[in-house]
Amino acid sequence: MQNSTPPNATKKAHEMTIHGDTRVDDYYWMRLTDEQKSAKEKDSHTQEVVDYIDAENDYTESRLKHTKKFQDKLFDEIVDRIKKDDESVPYLDNGYFYYTRYEKGKEYAIHCRKKESLDGEEEILLDENVLAKGHDYFAVGVWM
C-alpha cells in the first residue's frame, strides 16, 4: 500500500539572536552535532531525528515506487557515460607535475605526481580506493 501522507515534522520554536537580529527556527531541533552523528549508541534526540528522516525516506520511496525501473535505467545510463580510466590535466608546481587519475573497476581517485617531466616515474601520493576499503561511503576533503 502506498503511503500517501507525508510525515509531519514537529515544530519546536528555537529563538536565535545574531547581530541584534532575532529569528525563530522551528526545525532547529533536527540539527545534530558531529558527536551525535558518529555515536555508536543514539541518544533520545538523535533517535528522534533519525526516526523522522527514516519516515521521510519511506514516504519518498513509496511515492516514487512506480518510477523504480526508470530510476535504475537512468542511473545505469549516467554511470555508463562516465569514463572509467580518466585522468586530470597535470599542473606543474615546485618541480612536480600533479594529477589525479581513475582506474577501471575502482571507484575513487588516485592522486599522483611526477618529478620534472610527465615521462618521469609516477609517485602515488594518495590512493582513495585503499582508504575507502571497508566503508559504505568515503570522501576526501568534504566537510558536512
C-alpha positions as CSV (number, residue, x, y, z in Angstrom):
1,M,0.0,0.0,0.0
2,Q,1.3,3.4,-1.0
3,N,2.0,5.9,1.9
4,S,0.1,9.0,0.7
5,T,0.6,11.1,3.8
6,P,3.9,12.8,4.2
7,P,5.5,12.8,7.6
8,N,4.8,15.9,9.6
9,A,7.9,17.4,11.3
10,T,7.2,18.7,14.7
11,K,7.7,22.4,15.1
12,K,9.7,23.4,18.2
13,A,10.4,27.1,18.2
14,H,14.1,27.9,18.8
15,E,14.9,31.6,19.1
16,M,18.3,32.8,17.9
17,T,19.7,36.4,18.1
18,I,22.6,37.2,15.9
19,H,24.0,40.7,15.3
20,G,20.9,42.1,17.1
21,D,18.5,40.3,14.8
22,T,16.2,37.7,16.3
23,R,14.7,34.9,14.3
24,V,12.8,31.7,15.1
25,D,13.8,28.4,13.6
26,D,11.0,25.8,14.2
27,Y,13.2,23.0,12.9
28,Y,16.5,23.7,14.7
29,W,15.8,20.6,16.8
30,M,16.8,18.5,13.7
31,R,20.5,19.7,14.0
32,L,22.9,17.1,15.3
33,T,26.4,17.6,16.5
34,D,29.3,15.6,14.9
35,E,29.4,13.6,18.1
36,Q,25.8,12.7,17.9
37,K,26.1,11.7,14.2
38,S,29.1,9.4,14.9
39,A,28.0,7.9,18.3
40,K,27.7,4.2,18.4
41,E,24.5,4.5,20.6
42,K,21.9,7.2,19.8
43,D,20.7,9.5,22.5
44,S,16.9,10.2,22.5
45,H,17.3,13.5,20.5
46,T,19.4,11.7,17.8
47,Q,16.9,8.9,17.6
48,E,14.0,11.4,17.2
49,V,15.8,13.0,14.2
50,V,16.7,9.6,12.7
51,D,13.1,8.4,13.0
52,Y,11.8,11.5,11.3
53,I,14.4,11.2,8.4
54,D,13.5,7.4,8.1
55,A,9.8,8.4,7.8
56,E,10.6,10.9,5.1
57,N,12.7,8.4,3.2
58,D,9.9,5.7,3.5
59,Y,7.4,8.3,2.2
60,T,9.6,9.3,-0.7
61,E,10.3,5.6,-1.6
62,S,6.6,4.7,-1.5
63,R,5.6,7.7,-3.6
64,L,8.3,7.0,-6.3
65,K,8.0,3.3,-6.3
66,H,6.3,3.3,-9.7
67,T,9.5,5.0,-11.2
68,K,11.9,2.5,-9.8
69,K,12.7,0.8,-13.2
70,F,13.2,4.3,-14.8
71,Q,15.5,5.4,-11.9
72,D,17.6,2.3,-12.3
73,K,17.8,2.7,-16.1
74,L,18.7,6.4,-15.7
75,F,21.4,5.6,-13.1
76,D,22.9,3.0,-15.3
77,E,22.9,5.4,-18.2
78,I,24.7,8.1,-16.2
79,V,27.3,5.6,-14.9
80,D,27.9,4.3,-18.5
81,R,28.8,7.8,-19.6
82,I,31.5,8.2,-17.0
83,K,34.9,7.4,-18.4
84,K,36.3,4.6,-16.2
85,D,40.0,5.3,-16.8
86,D,40.1,9.1,-16.8
87,E,42.9,11.5,-15.8
88,S,43.0,15.1,-14.9
89,V,45.2,17.7,-16.7
90,P,48.5,17.8,-15.0
91,Y,49.7,21.0,-13.4
92,L,53.3,22.0,-12.6
93,D,54.1,23.1,-9.1
94,N,57.5,23.3,-7.5
95,G,59.1,21.0,-10.0
96,Y,56.4,18.3,-9.9
97,F,53.5,17.6,-12.2
98,Y,50.4,16.8,-10.1
99,Y,47.4,15.0,-11.5
100,T,44.5,12.7,-10.5
101,R,43.6,9.5,-12.3
102,Y,41.0,6.8,-12.1
103,E,41.4,3.1,-12.9
104,K,38.8,0.9,-14.4
105,G,37.0,-1.1,-11.7
106,K,37.9,1.3,-9.0
107,E,35.5,3.9,-7.6
108,Y,37.8,6.5,-6.2
109,A,40.6,8.8,-7.3
110,I,44.4,8.1,-7.2
111,H,46.4,11.3,-6.6
112,C,49.8,11.3,-8.2
113,R,52.8,13.3,-9.2
114,K,55.9,13.1,-11.5
115,K,59.1,15.0,-10.9
116,E,60.2,17.4,-13.6
117,S,58.7,15.6,-16.6
118,L,55.5,13.8,-17.5
119,D,57.7,11.0,-18.7
120,G,59.1,10.6,-15.1
121,E,58.3,7.9,-12.6
122,E,54.9,8.1,-11.1
123,E,54.6,8.7,-7.4
124,I,51.3,7.9,-5.8
125,L,50.5,10.4,-3.1
126,L,47.1,9.2,-2.1
127,D,45.0,6.2,-3.3
128,E,41.5,6.9,-2.1
129,N,40.5,3.3,-3.0
130,V,42.8,2.0,-0.3
131,L,41.4,4.4,2.3
132,A,37.8,3.6,1.2
133,K,38.0,-0.1,1.9
134,G,35.5,-1.3,4.4
135,H,33.4,1.8,4.2
136,D,30.0,2.3,2.7
137,Y,30.8,5.9,1.8
138,F,34.1,7.7,1.5
139,A,35.2,11.3,0.7
140,V,38.4,13.3,1.0
141,G,38.2,16.9,2.0
142,V,34.5,17.1,2.4
143,W,33.0,18.8,5.4
144,M,29.5,18.1,6.3
